[in-house]
Amino acid sequence: MSASPAIAFGSVFLLLFVFYVIYETTSWSGDPSTQQKLNKVNFAGDSKYVSPPGTGRSAMLTLRGDGSHSMRYITGGTAGSKKPTFILIHGASSKQNAEYWEPNFQLLSSFGQFYALDCFGHGSSTGSPSSEKDVVAIKELIAEEGINDDIVFVARSAGGAKLMRVLEDEEIAAKVDRLILIAPAIAQTTVPAAAKGKKVLLFWAEKDPVISERNADLVASSFNEVTRYTFQGIESHVPEMLAPEVFQEQISQFLFNERSQEIEIQGWVLMTSRKERDGKSESGTDANLSNNQREW
């Protein structure tokens, strides 16, 4: 009889764990309207936030010493002196791959060059999911492509944990300029010393149902210089897909250090300064997030 409470507790814990896995591997909030919004952003050819065909090209990287495993990636833009090189790492969801980042390809191409990865077990990469192989592949990609400096990593959720393992390599970390993190699954103990001094842009949804926004303070305290942006009123683990204009605007500010500059993308102008755009004040932009979400 004494074992009954333990069994009951174990059953409840198992159910909660299964729920988390299902949630993380679907990335939907369960709200059909949310899924429709994400589908529109990802696949609707007339969406102004989706990069046009031909923005990037697909390629494969075969792991050295292991010819049976290859990572597929999409690359685009132009490399150059003082131009950033973006390396994008998606989360654990089975629905995510390199194309997850497609709405941002043209923006990133306007800054420099980008590499969006299919982590192992996702998209067209071979094999089953493997964080260890992902870390090895990212390092080999940097070496093979001759990326020597000004790297900007963009990582979301479980991709953040993989990124921290990549940055344990001090030689790689020395080539990194900045980090852009979206609800990363990391803790203070997993942030290597070589990463702590990097400039970080940290995104989180106020009502993230997978990794609570309360973790943002802990993550922010792990780095020396952090710019934080909270998607107010959004209940989703993928806020950058629900508010892509705001996401890209924040990235532009972060990269240009608040310099006044306009970037024309697919017929709309993105201001790197939020003080005045479309006649809205800075506070008005945040306040309109929920309205924008409903419009999609």
KANORHU-V895354 format. One record per pair of residues at least 24 apart in sequence whose C-alpha atoms are under 10 Angstrom apart, sorted by the first residue. I is the first residue (numbers start at 1). J is the second residue. D is the distance in Angstrom with one decimal. If there is no record, write none. Layout:
i=I j=J d=D
i=I j=J d=D
This chain:
i=20 j=209 d=9.5
i=20 j=210 d=7.2
i=20 j=211 d=9.8
i=21 j=92 d=9.5
i=21 j=93 d=9.1
i=21 j=210 d=9.6
i=22 j=93 d=9.0
i=23 j=93 d=8.5
i=23 j=209 d=8.8
i=23 j=210 d=7.2
i=23 j=237 d=9.4
i=24 j=91 d=8.5
i=24 j=92 d=6.7
i=24 j=93 d=5.6
i=24 j=94 d=8.6
i=24 j=95 d=10.0
i=24 j=157 d=9.1
i=24 j=158 d=9.4
i=24 j=209 d=9.7
i=24 j=210 d=6.9
i=24 j=211 d=9.5
i=24 j=237 d=8.6
i=25 j=91 d=8.8
i=25 j=92 d=6.2
i=25 j=93 d=3.8
i=25 j=94 d=5.3
i=25 j=95 d=7.2
i=25 j=96 d=8.8
i=26 j=92 d=9.0
i=26 j=93 d=5.6
i=26 j=94 d=6.7
i=26 j=95 d=6.6
i=26 j=96 d=8.9
i=27 j=91 d=9.1
i=27 j=92 d=8.9
i=27 j=93 d=6.1
i=27 j=94 d=8.7
i=27 j=95 d=7.8
i=27 j=96 d=8.8
i=27 j=209 d=9.8
i=27 j=210 d=8.6
i=27 j=236 d=8.1
i=27 j=237 d=6.5
i=27 j=238 d=7.1
i=28 j=93 d=9.6
i=28 j=95 d=10.0
i=28 j=209 d=9.8
i=28 j=236 d=7.4
i=28 j=237 d=7.7
i=28 j=238 d=8.2
i=29 j=208 d=9.3
i=29 j=209 d=7.6
i=29 j=210 d=9.1
i=29 j=235 d=7.6
i=29 j=236 d=6.0
i=29 j=237 d=7.7
i=29 j=238 d=9.3
i=30 j=236 d=9.7
i=31 j=236 d=9.9
i=33 j=294 d=9.0
i=33 j=296 d=9.0
i=34 j=235 d=9.6
i=34 j=236 d=8.5
i=34 j=242 d=8.2
i=34 j=293 d=8.9
i=34 j=294 d=9.4
i=34 j=296 d=9.0
i=35 j=242 d=10.0
i=36 j=296 d=8.4
i=37 j=241 d=8.4
i=37 j=242 d=7.0
i=37 j=293 d=8.1
i=37 j=294 d=8.9
i=37 j=295 d=9.1
i=37 j=296 d=5.6
i=38 j=238 d=9.0
i=38 j=239 d=10.0
i=38 j=241 d=6.4
i=38 j=242 d=6.8
i=38 j=296 d=8.8
i=39 j=241 d=9.6
i=40 j=241 d=9.8
i=40 j=296 d=7.9
i=41 j=100 d=9.8
i=41 j=102 d=9.3
i=41 j=103 d=7.3
i=41 j=241 d=6.9
i=41 j=242 d=8.0
i=41 j=243 d=9.8
i=41 j=244 d=8.7
i=41 j=296 d=8.6
i=42 j=99 d=8.1
i=42 j=100 d=7.2
i=42 j=101 d=8.7
i=42 j=102 d=7.4
i=42 j=103 d=7.1
i=42 j=241 d=8.3
i=43 j=99 d=9.8
i=43 j=102 d=9.5
i=43 j=103 d=9.5
i=47 j=103 d=9.1
i=47 j=266 d=10.0
i=47 j=296 d=10.0
i=48 j=103 d=8.6
i=48 j=245 d=9.8
i=48 j=265 d=8.8
i=48 j=266 d=6.6
i=48 j=267 d=8.2
i=48 j=268 d=8.2
i=49 j=102 d=8.8
i=49 j=103 d=5.2
i=49 j=104 d=7.4
i=49 j=105 d=9.6
i=49 j=106 d=9.1
i=49 j=107 d=9.5
i=49 j=241 d=9.6
i=49 j=243 d=10.0
i=49 j=244 d=7.1
i=49 j=245 d=7.6
i=49 j=248 d=9.8
i=49 j=265 d=8.9
i=49 j=266 d=8.1
i=49 j=268 d=9.6
i=50 j=101 d=9.3
i=50 j=102 d=6.3
i=50 j=103 d=4.1
i=50 j=104 d=7.3
i=50 j=105 d=8.2
i=50 j=106 d=8.3
i=50 j=244 d=9.7
i=50 j=266 d=9.0
i=51 j=101 d=9.6
i=51 j=102 d=6.1
i=51 j=103 d=5.4
i=51 j=104 d=6.9
i=51 j=105 d=5.9
i=51 j=106 d=5.5
i=51 j=107 d=8.4
i=51 j=265 d=9.1
i=51 j=266 d=8.0
i=52 j=102 d=9.0
i=52 j=103 d=9.0
i=52 j=105 d=8.9
i=52 j=106 d=7.9
i=52 j=266 d=8.5
i=53 j=102 d=9.8
i=54 j=106 d=10.0
i=55 j=102 d=8.8
i=55 j=105 d=6.7
i=55 j=106 d=6.5
i=55 j=109 d=8.0
i=56 j=102 d=9.0
i=56 j=105 d=7.4
i=56 j=106 d=8.7
i=56 j=109 d=8.8
i=56 j=113 d=9.7
i=56 j=114 d=8.6
i=56 j=115 d=8.9
i=56 j=116 d=9.3
i=57 j=115 d=9.7
i=58 j=98 d=9.5
i=58 j=115 d=9.6
i=58 j=116 d=9.4
i=58 j=117 d=9.8
i=59 j=115 d=9.9
i=59 j=117 d=9.8
i=60 j=117 d=9.8
i=60 j=118 d=9.7
i=60 j=124 d=9.0
i=60 j=125 d=8.0
i=60 j=141 d=9.9
i=61 j=125 d=9.1
i=61 j=137 d=7.6
i=61 j=138 d=9.6
i=61 j=140 d=8.3
i=61 j=141 d=7.1
i=61 j=144 d=8.9
i=62 j=125 d=9.7
i=62 j=126 d=9.7
i=62 j=137 d=8.2
i=62 j=140 d=9.2
i=62 j=141 d=9.5
i=63 j=133 d=8.4
i=63 j=134 d=9.9
i=63 j=136 d=7.8
i=63 j=137 d=6.4
i=63 j=138 d=9.9
i=63 j=140 d=7.5
i=63 j=141 d=9.2
i=64 j=136 d=9.3
i=64 j=137 d=8.9
i=64 j=140 d=8.0
i=68 j=126 d=8.0
i=68 j=127 d=8.5
i=69 j=120 d=8.5
i=69 j=125 d=7.8
i=69 j=126 d=5.6
i=69 j=127 d=6.6
i=69 j=128 d=9.7
i=69 j=133 d=8.7
i=69 j=137 d=9.6
i=70 j=118 d=9.8
i=70 j=119 d=9.8
i=70 j=120 d=8.1
i=70 j=124 d=8.9
i=70 j=125 d=5.8
i=70 j=126 d=5.6
i=70 j=127 d=8.3
i=70 j=133 d=9.6
i=70 j=137 d=8.4
i=71 j=117 d=7.4
i=71 j=118 d=6.4
i=71 j=119 d=6.7
i=71 j=120 d=6.4
i=71 j=121 d=9.3
i=71 j=122 d=9.3
i=71 j=123 d=9.4
i=71 j=124 d=7.6
i=71 j=125 d=4.6
i=71 j=126 d=6.6
i=71 j=127 d=9.3
i=71 j=133 d=9.1
i=71 j=134 d=8.1
i=71 j=137 d=7.0
i=71 j=138 d=9.1
i=71 j=141 d=9.4
i=72 j=97 d=9.5
i=72 j=98 d=8.3
i=72 j=116 d=8.8
i=72 j=117 d=6.4
i=72 j=118 d=5.4
i=72 j=119 d=7.8
i=72 j=120 d=8.6
i=72 j=122 d=9.2
i=72 j=123 d=7.9
i=72 j=124 d=6.0
i=72 j=125 d=5.0
i=72 j=126 d=8.2
i=72 j=137 d=10.0
i=73 j=97 d=9.0
i=73 j=98 d=6.4
i=73 j=99 d=9.3
i=73 j=114 d=9.8
i=73 j=115 d=6.4
i=73 j=116 d=5.4
i=73 j=117 d=4.4
i=73 j=118 d=5.7
i=73 j=119 d=8.6
i=73 j=123 d=9.4
i=73 j=124 d=8.6
i=73 j=125 d=8.3
i=73 j=141 d=9.7
i=74 j=98 d=6.5
i=74 j=99 d=8.1
i=74 j=101 d=9.9
i=74 j=102 d=9.5
i=74 j=105 d=9.6
i=74 j=114 d=7.9
i=74 j=115 d=5.6
i=74 j=116 d=5.1
i=74 j=117 d=6.5
i=74 j=118 d=8.3
i=75 j=105 d=8.9
i=75 j=109 d=9.3
i=75 j=113 d=7.2
i=75 j=114 d=5.4
i=75 j=115 d=4.5
i=75 j=116 d=6.4
i=75 j=117 d=8.8
i=76 j=105 d=7.5
i=76 j=106 d=8.5
i=76 j=108 d=8.5
i=76 j=109 d=6.2
i=76 j=110 d=9.8
i=76 j=112 d=8.5
i=76 j=113 d=5.7
i=76 j=114 d=5.6
i=76 j=115 d=7.0
i=76 j=116 d=9.0
i=77 j=105 d=8.3
i=77 j=106 d=8.0
i=77 j=107 d=9.3
i=77 j=108 d=7.2
i=77 j=109 d=4.0
i=77 j=110 d=6.8
i=77 j=111 d=7.8
i=77 j=112 d=5.5
i=77 j=113 d=4.2
i=77 j=114 d=6.3
i=77 j=115 d=9.2
i=78 j=108 d=9.8
i=78 j=109 d=6.8
i=78 j=110 d=8.3
i=78 j=111 d=8.3
i=78 j=112 d=5.2
i=78 j=113 d=4.8
i=78 j=114 d=8.3
i=79 j=109 d=9.3
i=79 j=111 d=9.2
i=79 j=112 d=5.6
i=79 j=113 d=5.2
i=79 j=114 d=8.7
i=79 j=147 d=9.1
i=80 j=111 d=9.9
i=80 j=112 d=7.1
i=80 j=113 d=8.4
i=81 j=112 d=9.4
i=81 j=149 d=9.2
i=81 j=150 d=9.0
i=82 j=111 d=9.9
i=82 j=112 d=8.8
i=82 j=149 d=8.5
i=82 j=150 d=6.9
i=83 j=110 d=9.7
i=83 j=111 d=6.5
i=83 j=112 d=5.0
i=83 j=113 d=7.6
i=83 j=149 d=9.1
i=83 j=150 d=6.9
i=83 j=151 d=9.0
i=84 j=108 d=8.9
i=84 j=109 d=9.7
i=84 j=111 d=6.7
i=84 j=112 d=5.2
i=84 j=113 d=6.7
i=84 j=114 d=8.4
i=84 j=147 d=9.9
i=84 j=149 d=8.0
i=84 j=150 d=4.9
i=84 j=151 d=5.7
i=84 j=152 d=6.3
i=84 j=153 d=9.8
i=84 j=176 d=9.4
i=84 j=177 d=8.1
i=84 j=178 d=9.3
i=84 j=255 d=8.9
i=85 j=109 d=9.4
i=85 j=111 d=8.5
i=85 j=112 d=5.9
i=85 j=113 d=4.9
i=85 j=114 d=5.5
i=85 j=115 d=7.7
i=85 j=147 d=7.7
i=85 j=148 d=9.5
i=85 j=149 d=8.0
i=85 j=150 d=6.2
i=85 j=151 d=4.8
i=85 j=152 d=5.9
i=85 j=153 d=8.2
i=85 j=176 d=9.2
i=85 j=177 d=9.4
i=86 j=111 d=9.3
i=86 j=112 d=7.7
i=86 j=113 d=6.2
i=86 j=114 d=4.4
i=86 j=115 d=6.1
i=86 j=116 d=8.0
i=86 j=150 d=8.7
i=86 j=151 d=5.9
i=86 j=152 d=4.8
i=86 j=153 d=5.7
i=86 j=154 d=6.9
i=86 j=176 d=9.9
i=86 j=178 d=9.6
i=86 j=179 d=9.5
i=86 j=180 d=9.7
i=87 j=113 d=8.8
i=87 j=114 d=5.9
i=87 j=115 d=4.8
i=87 j=116 d=6.0
i=87 j=117 d=7.6
i=87 j=138 d=8.6
i=87 j=141 d=9.7
i=87 j=142 d=9.2
i=87 j=151 d=7.3
i=87 j=152 d=6.4
i=87 j=153 d=4.9
i=87 j=154 d=6.1
i=87 j=155 d=8.2
i=87 j=179 d=9.8
i=88 j=114 d=7.6
i=88 j=115 d=6.2
i=88 j=116 d=4.7
i=88 j=117 d=6.2
i=88 j=118 d=9.4
i=88 j=152 d=8.6
i=88 j=153 d=6.0
i=88 j=154 d=4.7
i=88 j=155 d=5.8
i=88 j=156 d=8.6
i=88 j=159 d=8.7
i=88 j=163 d=9.8
i=88 j=180 d=9.3
i=89 j=115 d=9.0
i=89 j=116 d=6.7
i=89 j=117 d=6.0
i=89 j=118 d=8.0
i=89 j=119 d=7.4
i=89 j=134 d=9.4
i=89 j=138 d=9.3
i=89 j=153 d=7.7
i=89 j=154 d=6.2
i=89 j=155 d=4.7
i=89 j=156 d=6.6
i=89 j=157 d=9.1
i=89 j=158 d=8.8
i=89 j=159 d=5.3
i=89 j=160 d=7.7
i=89 j=162 d=8.3
i=89 j=163 d=7.9
i=89 j=181 d=9.8
i=90 j=116 d=8.3
i=90 j=117 d=7.4
i=90 j=118 d=7.8
i=90 j=119 d=7.5
i=90 j=122 d=9.7
i=90 j=154 d=8.4
i=90 j=155 d=6.1
i=90 j=156 d=5.6
i=90 j=157 d=7.5
i=90 j=158 d=7.6
i=90 j=159 d=5.4
i=90 j=160 d=8.6
i=90 j=162 d=9.9
i=90 j=182 d=9.7
i=91 j=119 d=8.7
i=91 j=155 d=7.6
i=91 j=156 d=5.5
i=91 j=157 d=5.1
i=91 j=158 d=4.9
i=91 j=159 d=5.0
i=91 j=160 d=8.1
i=91 j=161 d=9.6
i=91 j=162 d=9.6
i=91 j=182 d=9.6
i=91 j=183 d=9.9
i=91 j=184 d=8.9
i=91 j=185 d=9.3
i=91 j=238 d=9.8
i=92 j=119 d=8.8
i=92 j=121 d=9.6
i=92 j=122 d=8.8
i=92 j=129 d=8.6
i=92 j=131 d=9.9
i=92 j=156 d=9.0
i=92 j=157 d=7.4
i=92 j=158 d=5.7
i=92 j=159 d=7.3
i=93 j=122 d=8.7
i=93 j=157 d=9.4
i=93 j=158 d=9.0
i=94 j=121 d=8.2
i=94 j=122 d=6.4
i=94 j=123 d=8.6
i=94 j=129 d=9.5
i=95 j=122 d=7.8
i=95 j=123 d=8.4
i=96 j=122 d=7.0
i=96 j=123 d=7.5
i=97 j=121 d=9.4
i=97 j=122 d=5.7
i=97 j=123 d=5.3
i=97 j=124 d=8.5
i=97 j=125 d=9.2
i=98 j=122 d=8.6
i=98 j=123 d=7.3
i=98 j=124 d=9.2
i=99 j=123 d=8.5
i=100 j=241 d=9.0
i=101 j=154 d=9.9
i=101 j=240 d=9.6
i=101 j=241 d=9.0
i=103 j=240 d=9.8
i=103 j=241 d=8.3
i=103 j=244 d=7.7
i=103 j=245 d=9.8
i=103 j=248 d=9.5
i=104 j=240 d=9.9
i=104 j=241 d=9.9
i=104 j=244 d=8.2
i=104 j=245 d=9.7
i=104 j=247 d=9.3
i=104 j=248 d=7.3
i=106 j=265 d=7.2
i=106 j=266 d=8.4
i=107 j=248 d=7.6
i=107 j=249 d=9.9
i=107 j=251 d=9.6
i=107 j=252 d=8.8
i=107 j=263 d=8.3
i=107 j=264 d=8.9
i=107 j=265 d=6.8
i=107 j=266 d=9.5
i=107 j=270 d=9.5
i=108 j=248 d=9.2
i=108 j=251 d=9.5
i=108 j=252 d=9.4
i=110 j=263 d=8.0
i=110 j=264 d=9.1
i=110 j=265 d=8.6
i=111 j=252 d=9.0
i=111 j=255 d=8.9
i=111 j=256 d=9.9
i=111 j=263 d=9.6
i=112 j=150 d=9.9
i=113 j=151 d=9.7
i=114 j=151 d=9.5
i=114 j=152 d=9.1
i=114 j=153 d=9.7
i=115 j=141 d=9.2
i=115 j=142 d=9.9
i=115 j=153 d=9.7
i=116 j=154 d=9.3
i=119 j=159 d=9.0
i=130 j=162 d=10.0
i=131 j=158 d=9.2
i=131 j=159 d=8.9
i=131 j=161 d=8.8
i=131 j=162 d=6.3
i=131 j=163 d=9.8
i=131 j=165 d=9.2
i=132 j=162 d=8.1
i=132 j=165 d=8.9
i=132 j=166 d=9.8
i=133 j=162 d=9.9
i=134 j=159 d=9.5
i=134 j=162 d=7.4
i=134 j=163 d=9.4
i=134 j=165 d=9.9
i=134 j=166 d=9.1
i=135 j=159 d=10.0
i=135 j=161 d=9.9
i=135 j=162 d=6.2
i=135 j=163 d=7.5
i=135 j=164 d=9.3
i=135 j=165 d=6.8
i=135 j=166 d=5.7
i=135 j=167 d=9.5
i=136 j=165 d=9.6
i=136 j=166 d=8.0
i=137 j=166 d=9.8
i=138 j=162 d=9.5
i=138 j=163 d=9.0
i=138 j=166 d=7.5
i=138 j=172 d=10.0
i=139 j=166 d=7.0
i=139 j=167 d=9.5
i=139 j=169 d=8.8
i=139 j=172 d=7.5
i=142 j=172 d=8.2
i=142 j=175 d=9.6
i=143 j=172 d=9.2
i=147 j=172 d=9.7
i=147 j=175 d=8.0
i=147 j=176 d=9.9
i=148 j=172 d=8.6
i=148 j=174 d=9.0
i=148 j=175 d=5.8
i=148 j=176 d=8.8
i=149 j=173 d=9.5
i=149 j=174 d=7.7
i=149 j=175 d=4.2
i=149 j=176 d=6.2
i=149 j=177 d=7.3
i=150 j=174 d=9.3
i=150 j=175 d=6.1
i=150 j=176 d=5.6
i=150 j=177 d=4.9
i=150 j=178 d=7.8
i=151 j=175 d=6.1
i=151 j=176 d=4.4
i=151 j=177 d=5.4
i=151 j=178 d=6.9
i=151 j=179 d=8.5
i=152 j=176 d=6.2
i=152 j=177 d=5.8
i=152 j=178 d=4.9
i=152 j=179 d=5.6
i=152 j=180 d=7.2
i=152 j=199 d=9.8
i=152 j=200 d=9.7
i=152 j=255 d=9.4
i=153 j=177 d=8.5
i=153 j=178 d=6.7
i=153 j=179 d=5.0
i=153 j=180 d=6.1
i=153 j=181 d=8.1
i=153 j=200 d=9.7
i=154 j=178 d=8.9
i=154 j=179 d=6.1
i=154 j=180 d=4.6
i=154 j=181 d=5.9
i=154 j=182 d=8.0
i=154 j=201 d=9.4
i=155 j=179 d=8.0
i=155 j=180 d=6.4
i=155 j=181 d=5.1
i=155 j=182 d=6.4
i=155 j=183 d=8.8
i=155 j=184 d=7.2
i=155 j=185 d=9.8
i=156 j=180 d=8.4
i=156 j=181 d=5.7
i=156 j=182 d=4.5
i=156 j=183 d=6.0
i=156 j=184 d=5.4
i=156 j=185 d=8.0
i=156 j=202 d=9.9
i=156 j=203 d=9.1
i=156 j=204 d=9.9
i=156 j=237 d=9.5
i=156 j=238 d=8.7
i=156 j=240 d=9.9
i=157 j=181 d=8.0
i=157 j=182 d=6.3
i=157 j=183 d=5.2
i=157 j=184 d=4.1
i=157 j=185 d=5.0
i=157 j=186 d=8.3
i=157 j=210 d=9.2
i=157 j=211 d=8.1
i=157 j=237 d=8.4
i=157 j=238 d=9.2
i=158 j=182 d=9.7
i=158 j=183 d=8.7
i=158 j=184 d=6.3
i=158 j=185 d=5.2
i=158 j=186 d=8.0
i=159 j=183 d=9.7
i=159 j=184 d=7.0
i=159 j=185 d=7.6
i=159 j=186 d=9.3
i=160 j=184 d=4.7
i=160 j=185 d=5.8
i=160 j=186 d=6.4
i=160 j=187 d=10.0
i=160 j=191 d=9.9
i=161 j=185 d=5.6
i=161 j=186 d=5.4
i=161 j=187 d=8.6
i=161 j=190 d=7.6
i=161 j=191 d=8.8
i=162 j=186 d=9.1
i=162 j=190 d=10.0
i=163 j=191 d=9.4
i=163 j=195 d=9.8
i=164 j=190 d=6.5
i=164 j=191 d=5.8
i=164 j=192 d=6.7
i=164 j=194 d=9.7
i=164 j=195 d=7.7
i=165 j=190 d=7.9
i=165 j=191 d=8.3
i=165 j=192 d=7.9
i=166 j=192 d=9.4
i=166 j=195 d=9.9
i=167 j=191 d=8.3
i=167 j=192 d=6.7
i=167 j=193 d=8.8
i=167 j=194 d=6.8
i=167 j=195 d=6.3
i=167 j=196 d=9.9
i=168 j=192 d=5.6
i=168 j=193 d=7.9
i=168 j=194 d=6.9
i=168 j=195 d=7.9
i=169 j=194 d=8.2
i=169 j=195 d=9.8
i=170 j=194 d=6.1
i=170 j=195 d=8.7
i=173 j=198 d=8.9
i=174 j=198 d=9.6
i=177 j=255 d=10.0
i=178 j=254 d=9.2
i=178 j=255 d=8.6
i=179 j=226 d=9.5
i=180 j=226 d=9.8
i=180 j=227 d=9.5
i=180 j=251 d=8.0
i=180 j=254 d=9.1
i=181 j=219 d=9.8
i=181 j=228 d=9.7
i=182 j=216 d=9.9
i=182 j=229 d=9.7
i=182 j=237 d=8.8
i=182 j=238 d=8.3
i=182 j=239 d=8.6
i=182 j=240 d=8.1
i=183 j=208 d=8.3
i=183 j=210 d=9.0
i=183 j=211 d=6.7
i=183 j=212 d=8.3
i=183 j=213 d=7.6
i=183 j=215 d=8.4
i=183 j=216 d=7.6
i=183 j=219 d=9.2
i=183 j=237 d=7.5
i=183 j=238 d=8.6
i=183 j=239 d=9.4
i=184 j=211 d=8.2
i=184 j=215 d=9.1
i=184 j=216 d=8.8
i=184 j=219 d=8.1
i=185 j=210 d=10.0
i=185 j=211 d=7.5
i=185 j=215 d=9.1
i=185 j=219 d=9.0
i=186 j=215 d=9.1
i=186 j=218 d=9.2
i=186 j=219 d=7.0
i=186 j=222 d=9.6
i=187 j=215 d=8.6
i=187 j=216 d=10.0
i=187 j=218 d=7.1
i=187 j=219 d=6.3
i=187 j=220 d=9.9
i=187 j=221 d=9.8
i=187 j=222 d=7.8
i=188 j=218 d=6.9
i=188 j=219 d=6.5
i=188 j=220 d=9.0
i=188 j=221 d=7.7
i=188 j=222 d=5.3
i=188 j=223 d=8.8
i=189 j=222 d=8.5
i=190 j=222 d=9.2
i=191 j=219 d=9.0
i=191 j=222 d=6.8
i=191 j=223 d=8.2
i=192 j=222 d=9.3
i=192 j=223 d=9.9
i=193 j=222 d=9.5
i=193 j=223 d=9.2
i=195 j=222 d=9.1
i=195 j=223 d=7.5
i=195 j=224 d=9.3
i=196 j=221 d=9.4
i=196 j=222 d=6.5
i=196 j=223 d=4.4
i=196 j=224 d=5.9
i=196 j=225 d=8.2
i=196 j=226 d=9.9
i=197 j=222 d=9.5
i=197 j=223 d=6.3
i=197 j=224 d=5.4
i=197 j=225 d=6.9
i=197 j=226 d=9.7
i=198 j=223 d=7.2
i=198 j=224 d=7.3
i=198 j=225 d=6.9
i=198 j=226 d=8.6
i=199 j=223 d=7.9
i=199 j=224 d=7.6
i=199 j=225 d=5.2
i=199 j=226 d=6.1
i=199 j=227 d=7.9
i=199 j=254 d=9.1
i=200 j=224 d=8.6
i=200 j=225 d=6.3
i=200 j=226 d=4.7
i=200 j=227 d=6.1
i=200 j=228 d=8.3
i=200 j=254 d=8.7
i=201 j=225 d=8.8
i=201 j=226 d=5.9
i=201 j=227 d=4.8
i=201 j=228 d=5.9
i=201 j=229 d=7.6
i=201 j=250 d=8.4
i=201 j=251 d=7.8
i=201 j=254 d=7.0
i=201 j=255 d=9.6
i=202 j=226 d=6.9
i=202 j=227 d=6.1
i=202 j=228 d=4.8
i=202 j=229 d=6.2
i=202 j=230 d=8.4
i=203 j=227 d=8.7
i=203 j=228 d=6.1
i=203 j=229 d=5.0
i=203 j=230 d=5.9
i=203 j=231 d=7.6
i=203 j=239 d=8.5
i=203 j=240 d=8.4
i=203 j=247 d=8.4
i=203 j=250 d=9.4
i=204 j=228 d=8.1
i=204 j=229 d=6.6
i=204 j=230 d=5.0
i=204 j=231 d=6.2
i=204 j=232 d=9.0
i=204 j=234 d=9.4
i=204 j=236 d=9.3
i=204 j=237 d=8.1
i=204 j=238 d=8.8
i=204 j=239 d=7.4
i=204 j=240 d=9.0
i=205 j=229 d=8.6
i=205 j=230 d=5.5
i=205 j=231 d=4.6
i=205 j=232 d=6.6
i=205 j=233 d=7.6
i=205 j=234 d=5.7
i=205 j=235 d=6.5
i=205 j=236 d=6.5
i=205 j=237 d=6.8
i=205 j=238 d=7.9
i=205 j=239 d=5.9
i=205 j=240 d=8.8
i=206 j=230 d=5.9
i=206 j=231 d=5.7
i=206 j=232 d=5.3
i=206 j=233 d=5.9
i=206 j=234 d=6.0
i=206 j=235 d=6.8
i=206 j=236 d=8.5
i=206 j=237 d=9.7
i=206 j=239 d=9.3
i=207 j=231 d=8.5
i=207 j=232 d=8.0
i=207 j=233 d=6.7
i=207 j=234 d=5.9
i=207 j=235 d=4.4
i=207 j=236 d=6.6
i=207 j=237 d=8.4
i=207 j=239 d=9.8
i=208 j=233 d=9.7
i=208 j=234 d=7.5
i=208 j=235 d=5.3
i=208 j=236 d=5.0
i=208 j=237 d=5.1
i=208 j=238 d=8.3
i=208 j=239 d=8.5
i=209 j=235 d=6.7
i=209 j=236 d=6.3
i=209 j=237 d=6.4
i=210 j=235 d=9.7
i=210 j=236 d=8.0
i=210 j=237 d=6.1
i=210 j=238 d=9.8
i=211 j=236 d=9.8
i=211 j=237 d=7.4
i=212 j=237 d=9.2
i=213 j=237 d=9.9
i=227 j=254 d=8.0
i=230 j=286 d=9.3
i=231 j=286 d=7.8
i=231 j=287 d=9.9
i=231 j=289 d=7.6
i=231 j=290 d=9.3
i=232 j=286 d=7.0
i=232 j=287 d=7.8
i=232 j=288 d=9.6
i=232 j=289 d=7.2
i=232 j=290 d=7.9
i=233 j=286 d=9.5
i=233 j=287 d=9.0
i=233 j=289 d=7.7
i=233 j=290 d=6.5
i=233 j=293 d=9.9
i=234 j=289 d=8.0
i=234 j=290 d=7.0
i=234 j=293 d=8.3
i=239 j=293 d=9.9
i=241 j=293 d=9.9
i=242 j=289 d=9.0
i=242 j=290 d=9.5
i=242 j=292 d=8.4
i=242 j=293 d=6.2
i=242 j=294 d=9.5
i=242 j=296 d=8.1
i=243 j=289 d=7.0
i=243 j=290 d=9.0
i=243 j=292 d=7.3
i=243 j=293 d=6.8
i=243 j=296 d=9.4
i=245 j=270 d=8.2
i=245 j=289 d=9.8
i=245 j=292 d=9.6
i=246 j=270 d=9.6
i=246 j=274 d=9.7
i=246 j=285 d=8.3
i=246 j=286 d=8.6
i=246 j=289 d=8.3
i=248 j=272 d=9.2
i=249 j=273 d=8.1
i=249 j=274 d=7.9
i=250 j=274 d=8.7
